[in-house]
Amino acid sequence: MLNVVRLSLDNRLRLIDLDAAAKFSRHGGDYVCSKFSSAILPPECFAKLDAGQVTKFEAYFEGVGAELREKVAPKVDKRGASYVVKTFSLTEDGAPKRIDSLPYEPVEASVAVDYWSL
């Protein structure tokens, strides 16, 4: 529970570090994984990519900083299969950026996604 802290000012608990929070709704909400920690993501937030999809994925993230590029780079298993987090970039105003250019459908925010982080 690293996102719950007690402030000495009034000895009350506070939630912090919610910059990756997303809204969800039955009528369409935000997508998850623009910012992520892969340790707490549910299975639906991962994609297995073929060679063409890897090329499309790498083109989408072309031009981003080295740190982000390393974080989102496809992970290759010993059989040669490539796996990625279904992540995406945001525009300056916080909207998903060119999600139609991704080789997968982004994951909508839901209660099910939240359960995995408990």
N, C-alpha and C positions, 0 to 999 in steps of 0.2 A: 504494500500500500504506500508506494513512494509519492503518490499524488495527494495524500492527505497529510497535512501538517497542523501542528498546534501552535498558535501564535502566543508568545509570552505576554503580549500587550493585554489580552483579555482572556487568555487560557481557553479559547474556543478553537474548534477544528475548522480547517479551511481546505477546499479542493483547489489544487494548483495545476499548472501545466496542461491546460485543456486546449491548447492551440490546434490539436489534431481532431477536435470534436466535430461531429457532423450531425445535421438534423435528419430525422427520419419521419416518414409519414406514409399512410396507406395510399396517398395520391402522388407519390414520388417525392423523394427527399434528396439529400446530398449523396455523393459517392464517398466511400472510404478508401484509404490507402494513398492519398496524396502525400501524407506524412505518416510514417509507420515505424513500428518496432516488430520485426518479423517473429519475435519470440512469442507474441500473443495473438497472432492472426489466425483466424479459422481457415480450414482447408479451401473454402471457396475463394479466398483471396490470393491463391496461387494458380499459375497457369503453366502447363507443359507446352513448350513451343517447338515447332519443327524449324528447319533451317531458314525457310522463307519468312516465317514469323519472327525469328531472331533478328533477321536483317531489318524488318519493319520496326521492331522494337528499338533496335539500336539507332535507326534513323530518327525515330521520335525523340530520343534523348540526346541527339547530336547537338553539340554546342553548350551543354550544361557544364557546370563546374566539375572538376575531377572528383571531389568528395562524393557528390550525388551520383555521378556516373559509376563510381566503384560500388556504392550502396545498391544501386538498382541493376547492376550487371547480371546477366543470366548466370545461374549456378549450374554447372555441368556435372552430372553424376558419372560413375565409372563406366557406364554403358554408353555414354555420350548424349544422354537426354538433357535438354536445357529447361530449367525452371526459373520463373520470375514471380515476384510479387506483382499483382495487378494494380500497379501504381500509375500515376499520371501527373502531369505538371499543371500548375494553376496560372492564370493570367494575373496581371497586377491587381485587378479588382477581385480576385479570389474565385473566379469561375474556372471550371475545367477547360483546359487548353487542348483543342484539336483532338478530342477523344475518338473521333471517327478515324484517326490515323493509327490507332492502337491495334495490335493483333488479337485483342480480346475485348469483351464487354467489361466495363468497370463494374464494381460491386456496389450496389446501393446500400446505404446505411440501414441497419436494422437492429432489433433487439438481439437477434441470434449472433450477430457479429460481436456485440458487447459482452455476451456471456463468456466468450473465449478469453477475455481479459481478466476475468475474476480469479 
